[in-house]
Amino acid sequence: MPCTRYRTAITAHIEGDPLPQGVTEEELVTHLTACPDCTRWSKRLRALREATDDLLRRRRSGAPAKPV
Ligand SMILES: [Zn+2]
């Protein structure tokens, strides 16, 4: 299976969505172990996602963006 297929699954996994048809979590983990490119890619996506979540959370709670 090509990397793009797994990357769709990784995105779904990080977003908390169900994995696309034809990809199991086990396959995803196996691919990540074997593919440093996808591992790096998923780490970057996760970091980006966390940063966005953090920003949205802070905005929603009305707390200042920068601590004083
Ligand atoms: Zn890959």
N, CA, C, O and the ligand as a Tripos MOL2 file, in Angstrom:
@<TRIPOS>MOLECULE
protein
  273   271    69     0     0
PROTEIN
NO_CHARGES

@<TRIPOS>ATOM
      1 N           0.8420   -1.2050    0.0000 N.3       1 MET1
      2 CA          0.0000    0.0000    0.0000 C.3       1 MET1
      3 C           0.8760    1.2530    0.0000 C.2       1 MET1
      4 O           1.8850    1.2920    0.7040 O.2       1 MET1
      5 N           0.5190    2.2580   -0.7590 N.am      2 PRO2
      6 CA          1.3660    3.4610   -0.7970 C.3       2 PRO2
      7 C           1.2530    4.2690    0.4910 C.2       2 PRO2
      8 O           0.2790    4.1530    1.2350 O.2       2 PRO2
      9 N           2.2760    5.0940    0.7370 N.am      3 CYS3
     10 CA          2.3290    5.9170    1.9420 C.3       3 CYS3
     11 C           1.1060    6.8290    2.0640 C.2       3 CYS3
     12 O           0.6010    7.0440    3.1660 O.2       3 CYS3
     13 N           0.6320    7.3640    0.9440 N.am      4 THR4
     14 CA         -0.4900    8.3090    0.9940 C.3       4 THR4
     15 C          -1.6980    7.6850    1.6700 C.2       4 THR4
     16 O          -2.4380    8.3500    2.3940 O.2       4 THR4
     17 N          -1.8830    6.4000    1.4210 N.am      5 ARG5
     18 CA         -3.0040    5.6780    2.0030 C.3       5 ARG5
     19 C          -2.8780    5.6520    3.5320 C.2       5 ARG5
     20 O          -3.8580    5.8250    4.2560 O.2       5 ARG5
     21 N          -1.6610    5.4350    3.9950 N.am      6 TYR6
     22 CA         -1.4380    5.3990    5.4320 C.3       6 TYR6
     23 C          -1.5470    6.7940    6.0400 C.2       6 TYR6
     24 O          -1.9880    6.9660    7.1770 O.2       6 TYR6
     25 N          -1.1370    7.7730    5.2600 N.am      7 ARG7
     26 CA         -1.1940    9.1380    5.8040 C.3       7 ARG7
     27 C          -2.6280    9.5950    6.0100 C.2       7 ARG7
     28 O          -2.9200   10.3410    6.9440 O.2       7 ARG7
     29 N          -3.5210    9.1480    5.1360 N.am      8 THR8
     30 CA         -4.9360    9.4390    5.3350 C.3       8 THR8
     31 C          -5.3960    8.8180    6.6470 C.2       8 THR8
     32 O          -6.1360    9.4280    7.4180 O.2       8 THR8
     33 N          -4.9390    7.5850    6.8820 N.am      9 ALA9
     34 CA         -5.3030    6.8730    8.1110 C.3       9 ALA9
     35 C          -4.7120    7.5660    9.3360 C.2       9 ALA9
     36 O          -5.3660    7.6640   10.3750 O.2       9 ALA9
     37 N          -3.4790    8.0430    9.2140 N.am     10 ILE10
     38 CA         -2.8250    8.7260   10.3370 C.3      10 ILE10
     39 C          -3.5990    9.9980   10.6890 C.2      10 ILE10
     40 O          -3.8300   10.2940   11.8610 O.2      10 ILE10
     41 N          -3.9940   10.7400    9.6570 N.am     11 THR11
     42 CA         -4.7640   11.9640    9.8800 C.3      11 THR11
     43 C          -6.0590   11.6410   10.6170 C.2      11 THR11
     44 O          -6.4060   12.3030   11.5960 O.2      11 THR11
     45 N          -6.7690   10.6230   10.1450 N.am     12 ALA12
     46 CA         -8.0230   10.2140   10.7800 C.3      12 ALA12
     47 C          -7.7820    9.8410   12.2350 C.2      12 ALA12
     48 O          -8.5500   10.2120   13.1230 O.2      12 ALA12
     49 N          -6.7070    9.1030   12.4620 N.am     13 HIS13
     50 CA         -6.3720    8.6400   13.8090 C.3      13 HIS13
     51 C          -6.1320    9.8230   14.7480 C.2      13 HIS13
     52 O          -6.6170    9.8360   15.8790 O.2      13 HIS13
     53 N          -5.3850   10.8080   14.2700 N.am     14 ILE14
     54 CA         -5.0560   11.9680   15.0940 C.3      14 ILE14
     55 C          -6.2960   12.8390   15.3330 C.2      14 ILE14
     56 O          -6.4690   13.4110   16.4100 O.2      14 ILE14
     57 N          -7.1490   12.9270   14.3150 N.am     15 GLU15
     58 CA         -8.3750   13.7160   14.4410 C.3      15 GLU15
     59 C          -9.4300   13.0070   15.2820 C.2      15 GLU15
     60 O         -10.4360   13.6070   15.6620 O.2      15 GLU15
     61 N          -9.1990   11.7350   15.5700 N.am     16 GLY16
     62 CA        -10.1830   10.9640   16.3290 C.3      16 GLY16
     63 C         -11.3020   10.4170   15.4550 C.2      16 GLY16
     64 O         -12.3610   10.0350   15.9520 O.2      16 GLY16
     65 N         -11.0580   10.3840   14.1430 N.am     17 ASP17
     66 CA        -12.0300    9.8290   13.2100 C.3      17 ASP17
     67 C         -11.7600    8.3410   12.9940 C.2      17 ASP17
     68 O         -10.6630    7.8580   13.2730 O.2      17 ASP17
     69 N         -12.7730    7.6130   12.4930 N.am     18 PRO18
     70 CA        -12.5220    6.1980   12.1880 C.3      18 PRO18
     71 C         -11.5240    6.0530   11.0380 C.2      18 PRO18
     72 O         -11.4690    6.8970   10.1430 O.2      18 PRO18
     73 N         -10.7390    4.9800   11.0720 N.am     19 LEU19
     74 CA         -9.7440    4.7540   10.0260 C.3      19 LEU19
     75 C         -10.4440    4.4590    8.7030 C.2      19 LEU19
     76 O         -11.5230    3.8650    8.6890 O.2      19 LEU19
     77 N          -9.8300    4.8740    7.5820 N.am     20 PRO20
     78 CA        -10.4350    4.5770    6.2810 C.3      20 PRO20
     79 C         -10.5350    3.0720    6.0600 C.2      20 PRO20
     80 O          -9.7790    2.2890    6.6350 O.2      20 PRO20
     81 N         -11.4780    2.6930    5.2220 N.am     21 GLN21
     82 CA        -11.6720    1.2670    4.9620 C.3      21 GLN21
     83 C         -10.4170    0.6440    4.3710 C.2      21 GLN21
     84 O          -9.7650    1.2380    3.5120 O.2      21 GLN21
     85 N         -10.0870   -0.5350    4.8280 N.am     22 GLY22
     86 CA         -8.9410   -1.2440    4.2790 C.3      22 GLY22
     87 C          -7.6670   -1.0330    5.0600 C.2      22 GLY22
     88 O          -6.6540   -1.6770    4.7870 O.2      22 GLY22
     89 N          -7.7050   -0.1310    6.0400 N.am     23 VAL23
     90 CA         -6.5130    0.0800    6.8760 C.3      23 VAL23
     91 C          -6.8810   -0.2400    8.3220 C.2      23 VAL23
     92 O          -7.8010    0.3590    8.8780 O.2      23 VAL23
     93 N          -6.1670   -1.1760    8.9240 N.am     24 THR24
     94 CA         -6.3920   -1.4670   10.3300 C.3      24 THR24
     95 C          -5.3260   -0.7440   11.1460 C.2      24 THR24
     96 O          -4.2830   -0.3440   10.6280 O.2      24 THR24
     97 N          -5.6160   -0.5900   12.4280 N.am     25 GLU25
     98 CA         -4.6620    0.0910   13.2920 C.3      25 GLU25
     99 C          -3.3500   -0.6940   13.3520 C.2      25 GLU25
    100 O          -2.2670   -0.1170   13.4490 O.2      25 GLU25
    101 N          -3.4720   -2.0130   13.2920 N.am     26 GLU26
    102 CA         -2.2820   -2.8530   13.3360 C.3      26 GLU26
    103 C          -1.3960   -2.5960   12.1120 C.2      26 GLU26
    104 O          -0.1740   -2.4880   12.2210 O.2      26 GLU26
    105 N          -2.0400   -2.5020   10.9500 N.am     27 GLU27
    106 CA         -1.2930   -2.2260    9.7150 C.3      27 GLU27
    107 C          -0.6090   -0.8690    9.7920 C.2      27 GLU27
    108 O           0.5240   -0.6900    9.3460 O.2      27 GLU27
    109 N          -1.3270    0.0710   10.3660 N.am     28 LEU28
    110 CA         -0.8120    1.4260   10.4920 C.3      28 LEU28
    111 C           0.4420    1.4300   11.3630 C.2      28 LEU28
    112 O           1.4550    2.0330   11.0090 O.2      28 LEU28
    113 N           0.3590    0.7560   12.4960 N.am     29 VAL29
    114 CA          1.5000    0.6870   13.4060 C.3      29 VAL29
    115 C           2.6690   -0.0170   12.7330 C.2      29 VAL29
    116 O           3.8150    0.4180   12.8450 O.2      29 VAL29
    117 N           2.3710   -1.1130   12.0300 N.am     30 THR30
    118 CA          3.4150   -1.8550   11.3220 C.3      30 THR30
    119 C           4.0890   -0.9710   10.2880 C.2      30 THR30
    120 O           5.3120   -0.9850   10.1520 O.2      30 THR30
    121 N           3.2920   -0.2030    9.5630 N.am     31 HIS31
    122 CA          3.8680    0.6690    8.5420 C.3      31 HIS31
    123 C           4.7330    1.7550    9.1810 C.2      31 HIS31
    124 O           5.8190    2.0630    8.6890 O.2      31 HIS31
    125 N           4.2490    2.3250   10.2680 N.am     32 LEU32
    126 CA          5.0020    3.3920   10.9290 C.3      32 LEU32
    127 C           6.3460    2.8790   11.4430 C.2      32 LEU32
    128 O           7.3410    3.6030   11.4290 O.2      32 LEU32
    129 N           6.3650    1.6340   11.8920 N.am     33 THR33
    130 CA          7.6190    1.0600   12.3780 C.3      33 THR33
    131 C           8.6120    0.8990   11.2310 C.2      33 THR33
    132 O           9.8230    1.0180   11.4180 O.2      33 THR33
    133 N           8.0770    0.6270   10.0410 N.am     34 ALA34
    134 CA          8.9380    0.3400    8.8930 C.3      34 ALA34
    135 C           9.2510    1.5760    8.0690 C.2      34 ALA34
    136 O          10.1870    1.5580    7.2690 O.2      34 ALA34
    137 N           8.4940    2.6400    8.2440 N.am     35 CYS35
    138 CA          8.6340    3.7960    7.3520 C.3      35 CYS35
    139 C           8.9790    5.0620    8.1380 C.2      35 CYS35
    140 O           8.0950    5.7010    8.7080 O.2      35 CYS35
    141 N          10.2690    5.4240    8.1680 N.am     36 PRO36
    142 CA         10.6780    6.6300    8.9150 C.3      36 PRO36
    143 C          10.0350    7.9040    8.3740 C.2      36 PRO36
    144 O           9.7990    8.8520    9.1230 O.2      36 PRO36
    145 N           9.7530    7.9240    7.0780 N.am     37 ASP37
    146 CA          9.1250    9.1050    6.4740 C.3      37 ASP37
    147 C           7.7620    9.3720    7.0870 C.2      37 ASP37
    148 O           7.4480   10.5020    7.4590 O.2      37 ASP37
    149 N           6.9540    8.3220    7.1890 N.am     38 CYS38
    150 CA          5.6130    8.4680    7.7420 C.3      38 CYS38
    151 C           5.6630    8.7530    9.2360 C.2      38 CYS38
    152 O           4.8090    9.4620    9.7680 O.2      38 CYS38
    153 N           6.6660    8.1990    9.9110 N.am     39 THR39
    154 CA          6.8130    8.4590   11.3410 C.3      39 THR39
    155 C           7.0710    9.9410   11.5740 C.2      39 THR39
    156 O           6.4630   10.5700   12.4400 O.2      39 THR39
    157 N           7.9880   10.4820   10.7790 N.am     40 ARG40
    158 CA          8.3210   11.8970   10.9020 C.3      40 ARG40
    159 C           7.0890   12.7470   10.5650 C.2      40 ARG40
    160 O           6.7810   13.7300   11.2400 O.2      40 ARG40
    161 N           6.4140   12.3410    9.5190 N.am     41 TRP41
    162 CA          5.2330   13.0700    9.0460 C.3      41 TRP41
    163 C           4.1430   13.0840   10.1160 C.2      41 TRP41
    164 O           3.5210   14.1160   10.3670 O.2      41 TRP41
    165 N           3.9210   11.9380   10.7360 N.am     42 SER42
    166 CA          2.8570   11.8400   11.7440 C.3      42 SER42
    167 C           3.2010   12.6440   12.9950 C.2      42 SER42
    168 O           2.3190   13.2020   13.6460 O.2      42 SER42
    169 N           4.4870   12.6960   13.3210 N.am     43 LYS43
    170 CA          4.9130   13.4890   14.4860 C.3      43 LYS43
    171 C           4.6710   14.9690   14.2420 C.2      43 LYS43
    172 O           4.2300   15.7020   15.1270 O.2      43 LYS43
    173 N           4.9720   15.3890   13.0150 N.am     44 ARG44
    174 CA          4.7880   16.7960   12.6750 C.3      44 ARG44
    175 C           3.2930   17.1490   12.7110 C.2      44 ARG44
    176 O           2.8970   18.2010   13.2140 O.2      44 ARG44
    177 N           2.4820   16.2400   12.1630 N.am     45 LEU45
    178 CA          1.0430   16.4750   12.1280 C.3      45 LEU45
    179 C           0.4720   16.5460   13.5430 C.2      45 LEU45
    180 O          -0.3680   17.3920   13.8480 O.2      45 LEU45
    181 N           0.9440   15.6430   14.3950 N.am     46 ARG46
    182 CA          0.4660   15.6080   15.7740 C.3      46 ARG46
    183 C           0.8340   16.8880   16.5300 C.2      46 ARG46
    184 O           0.0290   17.4420   17.2790 O.2      46 ARG46
    185 N           2.0560   17.3330   16.3140 N.am     47 ALA47
    186 CA          2.5190   18.5600   16.9740 C.3      47 ALA47
    187 C           1.6910   19.7550   16.5190 C.2      47 ALA47
    188 O           1.3100   20.6090   17.3190 O.2      47 ALA47
    189 N           1.4220   19.7940   15.2210 N.am     48 LEU48
    190 CA          0.6270   20.8720   14.6520 C.3      48 LEU48
    191 C          -0.7770   20.8480   15.2240 C.2      48 LEU48
    192 O          -1.3450   21.8840   15.5680 O.2      48 LEU48
    193 N          -1.3120   19.6700   15.3160 N.am     49 ARG49
    194 CA         -2.6600   19.4570   15.8260 C.3      49 ARG49
    195 C          -2.7560   19.9090   17.2860 C.2      49 ARG49
    196 O          -3.7210   20.5570   17.6900 O.2      49 ARG49
    197 N          -1.7430   19.5570   18.0560 N.am     50 GLU50
    198 CA         -1.7330   19.9200   19.4690 C.3      50 GLU50
    199 C          -1.6340   21.4260   19.6470 C.2      50 GLU50
    200 O          -2.2820   22.0040   20.5190 O.2      50 GLU50
    201 N          -0.8270   22.0470   18.8210 N.am     51 ALA51
    202 CA         -0.6770   23.4990   18.8800 C.3      51 ALA51
    203 C          -1.9990   24.1750   18.5490 C.2      51 ALA51
    204 O          -2.3890   25.1410   19.2050 O.2      51 ALA51
    205 N          -2.6820   23.6710   17.5400 N.am     52 THR52
    206 CA         -3.9690   24.2390   17.1420 C.3      52 THR52
    207 C          -5.0050   24.0490   18.2380 C.2      52 THR52
    208 O          -5.7450   24.9760   18.5680 O.2      52 THR52
    209 N          -5.0560   22.8580   18.7980 N.am     53 ASP53
    210 CA         -5.9940   22.5560   19.8760 C.3      53 ASP53
    211 C          -5.7870   23.4930   21.0570 C.2      53 ASP53
    212 O          -6.7390   24.0220   21.6300 O.2      53 ASP53
    213 N          -4.5230   23.6820   21.4040 N.am     54 ASP54
    214 CA         -4.1570   24.5080   22.5290 C.3      54 ASP54
    215 C          -4.6150   25.9410   22.3120 C.2      54 ASP54
    216 O          -5.1430   26.5900   23.2160 O.2      54 ASP54
    217 N          -4.4050   26.4100   21.1110 N.am     55 LEU55
    218 CA         -4.7840   27.7700   20.7440 C.3      55 LEU55
    219 C          -6.3000   27.9420   20.8370 C.2      55 LEU55
    220 O          -6.7890   28.9260   21.3930 O.2      55 LEU55
    221 N          -7.0400   26.9690   20.2850 N.am     56 LEU56
    222 CA         -8.4990   27.0250   20.2940 C.3      56 LEU56
    223 C          -9.0360   26.9570   21.7190 C.2      56 LEU56
    224 O          -9.9870   27.6560   22.0690 O.2      56 LEU56
    225 N          -8.4190   26.1120   22.5320 N.am     57 ARG57
    226 CA         -8.8520   25.9600   23.9130 C.3      57 ARG57
    227 C          -8.6980   27.2770   24.6650 C.2      57 ARG57
    228 O          -9.5840   27.7090   25.4020 O.2      57 ARG57
    229 N          -7.5450   27.8940   24.4510 N.am     58 ARG58
    230 CA         -7.2800   29.1500   25.1450 C.3      58 ARG58
    231 C          -8.2400   30.2430   24.6930 C.2      58 ARG58
    232 O          -8.7080   31.0540   25.4920 O.2      58 ARG58
    233 N          -8.5250   30.2450   23.3850 N.am     59 ARG59
    234 CA         -9.4150   31.2700   22.8610 C.3      59 ARG59
    235 C         -10.8200   31.0770   23.4220 C.2      59 ARG59
    236 O         -11.5070   32.0420   23.7570 O.2      59 ARG59
    237 N         -11.2400   29.8050   23.5180 N.am     60 ARG60
    238 CA        -12.5870   29.5050   23.9940 C.3      60 ARG60
    239 C         -12.7430   29.8460   25.4720 C.2      60 ARG60
    240 O         -13.7970   30.3150   25.9020 O.2      60 ARG60
    241 N         -11.6880   29.6070   26.2440 N.am     61 SER61
    242 CA        -11.8040   29.8410   27.6740 C.3      61 SER61
    243 C         -11.6450   31.3210   28.0170 C.2      61 SER61
    244 O         -11.8740   31.7250   29.1570 O.2      61 SER61
    245 N         -11.2550   32.1220   27.0350 N.am     62 GLY62
    246 CA        -11.1370   33.5610   27.2400 C.3      62 GLY62
    247 C          -9.8710   33.9740   27.9490 C.2      62 GLY62
    248 O          -9.7090   35.1390   28.3130 O.2      62 GLY62
    249 N          -8.9700   33.0270   28.1500 N.am     63 ALA63
    250 CA         -7.7010   33.3600   28.8020 C.3      63 ALA63
    251 C          -6.8170   34.1060   27.8170 C.2      63 ALA63
    252 O          -6.9360   33.9160   26.6070 O.2      63 ALA63
    253 N          -5.9310   34.9520   28.3270 N.am     64 PRO64
    254 CA         -5.0410   35.6770   27.4120 C.3      64 PRO64
    255 C          -4.1150   34.7290   26.6800 C.2      64 PRO64
    256 O          -3.7030   33.7050   27.2240 O.2      64 PRO64
    257 N          -3.7850   35.0750   25.4340 N.am     65 ALA65
    258 CA         -2.9200   34.2290   24.6230 C.3      65 ALA65
    259 C          -1.5080   34.1750   25.1960 C.2      65 ALA65
    260 O          -0.8130   33.1650   25.0890 O.2      65 ALA65
    261 N          -1.1010   35.2900   25.8080 N.am     66 LYS66
    262 CA          0.2380   35.3200   26.3820 C.3      66 LYS66
    263 C           0.1400   35.4790   27.8920 C.2      66 LYS66
    264 O          -0.5610   36.3660   28.3800 O.2      66 LYS66
    265 N           0.8310   34.6320   28.6290 N.am     67 PRO67
    266 CA          0.8130   34.8070   30.0990 C.3      67 PRO67
    267 C           1.5170   36.0880   30.4900 C.2      67 PRO67
    268 O           2.5620   36.4130   29.9260 O.2      67 PRO67
    269 N           0.9750   36.8130   31.4320 N.am     68 VAL68
    270 CA          1.5650   38.1000   31.8440 C.3      68 VAL68
    271 C           2.5840   37.8760   32.9440 C.2      68 VAL68
    272 O           3.1910   38.8310   33.4260 O.2      68 VAL68
    273 ZN          5.1800    5.4910    4.6750 Zn       69 ZN69
@<TRIPOS>BOND
     1     1     2 1
     2     2     3 1
     3     3     4 2
     4     3     5 am
     5     5     6 1
     6     6     7 1
     7     7     8 2
     8     7     9 am
     9     9    10 1
    10    10    11 1
    11    11    12 2
    12    11    13 am
    13    13    14 1
    14    14    15 1
    15    15    16 2
    16    15    17 am
    17    17    18 1
    18    18    19 1
    19    19    20 2
    20    19    21 am
    21    21    22 1
    22    22    23 1
    23    23    24 2
    24    23    25 am
    25    25    26 1
    26    26    27 1
    27    27    28 2
    28    27    29 am
    29    29    30 1
    30    30    31 1
    31    31    32 2
    32    31    33 am
    33    33    34 1
    34    34    35 1
    35    35    36 2
    36    35    37 am
    37    37    38 1
    38    38    39 1
    39    39    40 2
    40    39    41 am
    41    41    42 1
    42    42    43 1
    43    43    44 2
    44    43    45 am
    45    45    46 1
    46    46    47 1
    47    47    48 2
    48    47    49 am
    49    49    50 1
    50    50    51 1
    51    51    52 2
    52    51    53 am
    53    53    54 1
    54    54    55 1
    55    55    56 2
    56    55    57 am
    57    57    58 1
    58    58    59 1
    59    59    60 2
    60    59    61 am
    61    61    62 1
    62    62    63 1
    63    63    64 2
    64    63    65 am
    65    65    66 1
    66    66    67 1
    67    67    68 2
    68    67    69 am
    69    69    70 1
    70    70    71 1
    71    71    72 2
    72    71    73 am
    73    73    74 1
    74    74    75 1
    75    75    76 2
    76    75    77 am
    77    77    78 1
    78    78    79 1
    79    79    80 2
    80    79    81 am
    81    81    82 1
    82    82    83 1
    83    83    84 2
    84    83    85 am
    85    85    86 1
    86    86    87 1
    87    87    88 2
    88    87    89 am
    89    89    90 1
    90    90    91 1
    91    91    92 2
    92    91    93 am
    93    93    94 1
    94    94    95 1
    95    95    96 2
    96    95    97 am
    97    97    98 1
    98    98    99 1
    99    99   100 2
   100    99   101 am
   101   101   102 1
   102   102   103 1
   103   103   104 2
   104   103   105 am
   105   105   106 1
   106   106   107 1
   107   107   108 2
   108   107   109 am
   109   109   110 1
   110   110   111 1
   111   111   112 2
   112   111   113 am
   113   113   114 1
   114   114   115 1
   115   115   116 2
   116   115   117 am
   117   117   118 1
   118   118   119 1
   119   119   120 2
   120   119   121 am
   121   121   122 1
   122   122   123 1
   123   123   124 2
   124   123   125 am
   125   125   126 1
   126   126   127 1
   127   127   128 2
   128   127   129 am
   129   129   130 1
   130   130   131 1
   131   131   132 2
   132   131   133 am
   133   133   134 1
   134   134   135 1
   135   135   136 2
   136   135   137 am
   137   137   138 1
   138   138   139 1
   139   139   140 2
   140   139   141 am
   141   141   142 1
   142   142   143 1
   143   143   144 2
   144   143   145 am
   145   145   146 1
   146   146   147 1
   147   147   148 2
   148   147   149 am
   149   149   150 1
   150   150   151 1
   151   151   152 2
   152   151   153 am
   153   153   154 1
   154   154   155 1
   155   155   156 2
   156   155   157 am
   157   157   158 1
   158   158   159 1
   159   159   160 2
   160   159   161 am
   161   161   162 1
   162   162   163 1
   163   163   164 2
   164   163   165 am
   165   165   166 1
   166   166   167 1
   167   167   168 2
   168   167   169 am
   169   169   170 1
   170   170   171 1
   171   171   172 2
   172   171   173 am
   173   173   174 1
   174   174   175 1
   175   175   176 2
   176   175   177 am
   177   177   178 1
   178   178   179 1
   179   179   180 2
   180   179   181 am
   181   181   182 1
   182   182   183 1
   183   183   184 2
   184   183   185 am
   185   185   186 1
   186   186   187 1
   187   187   188 2
   188   187   189 am
   189   189   190 1
   190   190   191 1
   191   191   192 2
   192   191   193 am
   193   193   194 1
   194   194   195 1
   195   195   196 2
   196   195   197 am
   197   197   198 1
   198   198   199 1
   199   199   200 2
   200   199   201 am
   201   201   202 1
   202   202   203 1
   203   203   204 2
   204   203   205 am
   205   205   206 1
   206   206   207 1
   207   207   208 2
   208   207   209 am
   209   209   210 1
   210   210   211 1
   211   211   212 2
   212   211   213 am
   213   213   214 1
   214   214   215 1
   215   215   216 2
   216   215   217 am
   217   217   218 1
   218   218   219 1
   219   219   220 2
   220   219   221 am
   221   221   222 1
   222   222   223 1
   223   223   224 2
   224   223   225 am
   225   225   226 1
   226   226   227 1
   227   227   228 2
   228   227   229 am
   229   229   230 1
   230   230   231 1
   231   231   232 2
   232   231   233 am
   233   233   234 1
   234   234   235 1
   235   235   236 2
   236   235   237 am
   237   237   238 1
   238   238   239 1
   239   239   240 2
   240   239   241 am
   241   241   242 1
   242   242   243 1
   243   243   244 2
   244   243   245 am
   245   245   246 1
   246   246   247 1
   247   247   248 2
   248   247   249 am
   249   249   250 1
   250   250   251 1
   251   251   252 2
   252   251   253 am
   253   253   254 1
   254   254   255 1
   255   255   256 2
   256   255   257 am
   257   257   258 1
   258   258   259 1
   259   259   260 2
   260   259   261 am
   261   261   262 1
   262   262   263 1
   263   263   264 2
   264   263   265 am
   265   265   266 1
   266   266   267 1
   267   267   268 2
   268   267   269 am
   269   269   270 1
   270   270   271 1
   271   271   272 2
@<TRIPOS>SUBSTRUCTURE
     1 MET1         2 RESIDUE 1 A MET
     2 PRO2         6 RESIDUE 1 A PRO
     3 CYS3        10 RESIDUE 1 A CYS
     4 THR4        14 RESIDUE 1 A THR
     5 ARG5        18 RESIDUE 1 A ARG
     6 TYR6        22 RESIDUE 1 A TYR
     7 ARG7        26 RESIDUE 1 A ARG
     8 THR8        30 RESIDUE 1 A THR
     9 ALA9        34 RESIDUE 1 A ALA
    10 ILE10       38 RESIDUE 1 A ILE
    11 THR11       42 RESIDUE 1 A THR
    12 ALA12       46 RESIDUE 1 A ALA
    13 HIS13       50 RESIDUE 1 A HIS
    14 ILE14       54 RESIDUE 1 A ILE
    15 GLU15       58 RESIDUE 1 A GLU
    16 GLY16       62 RESIDUE 1 A GLY
    17 ASP17       66 RESIDUE 1 A ASP
    18 PRO18       70 RESIDUE 1 A PRO
    19 LEU19       74 RESIDUE 1 A LEU
    20 PRO20       78 RESIDUE 1 A PRO
    21 GLN21       82 RESIDUE 1 A GLN
    22 GLY22       86 RESIDUE 1 A GLY
    23 VAL23       90 RESIDUE 1 A VAL
    24 THR24       94 RESIDUE 1 A THR
    25 GLU25       98 RESIDUE 1 A GLU
    26 GLU26      102 RESIDUE 1 A GLU
    27 GLU27      106 RESIDUE 1 A GLU
    28 LEU28      110 RESIDUE 1 A LEU
    29 VAL29      114 RESIDUE 1 A VAL
    30 THR30      118 RESIDUE 1 A THR
    31 HIS31      122 RESIDUE 1 A HIS
    32 LEU32      126 RESIDUE 1 A LEU
    33 THR33      130 RESIDUE 1 A THR
    34 ALA34      134 RESIDUE 1 A ALA
    35 CYS35      138 RESIDUE 1 A CYS
    36 PRO36      142 RESIDUE 1 A PRO
    37 ASP37      146 RESIDUE 1 A ASP
    38 CYS38      150 RESIDUE 1 A CYS
    39 THR39      154 RESIDUE 1 A THR
    40 ARG40      158 RESIDUE 1 A ARG
    41 TRP41      162 RESIDUE 1 A TRP
    42 SER42      166 RESIDUE 1 A SER
    43 LYS43      170 RESIDUE 1 A LYS
    44 ARG44      174 RESIDUE 1 A ARG
    45 LEU45      178 RESIDUE 1 A LEU
    46 ARG46      182 RESIDUE 1 A ARG
    47 ALA47      186 RESIDUE 1 A ALA
    48 LEU48      190 RESIDUE 1 A LEU
    49 ARG49      194 RESIDUE 1 A ARG
    50 GLU50      198 RESIDUE 1 A GLU
    51 ALA51      202 RESIDUE 1 A ALA
    52 THR52      206 RESIDUE 1 A THR
    53 ASP53      210 RESIDUE 1 A ASP
    54 ASP54      214 RESIDUE 1 A ASP
    55 LEU55      218 RESIDUE 1 A LEU
    56 LEU56      222 RESIDUE 1 A LEU
    57 ARG57      226 RESIDUE 1 A ARG
    58 ARG58      230 RESIDUE 1 A ARG
    59 ARG59      234 RESIDUE 1 A ARG
    60 ARG60      238 RESIDUE 1 A ARG
    61 SER61      242 RESIDUE 1 A SER
    62 GLY62      246 RESIDUE 1 A GLY
    63 ALA63      250 RESIDUE 1 A ALA
    64 PRO64      254 RESIDUE 1 A PRO
    65 ALA65      258 RESIDUE 1 A ALA
    66 LYS66      262 RESIDUE 1 A LYS
    67 PRO67      266 RESIDUE 1 A PRO
    68 VAL68      270 RESIDUE 1 A VAL
    69 ZN69       273 GROUP 0 **** ****
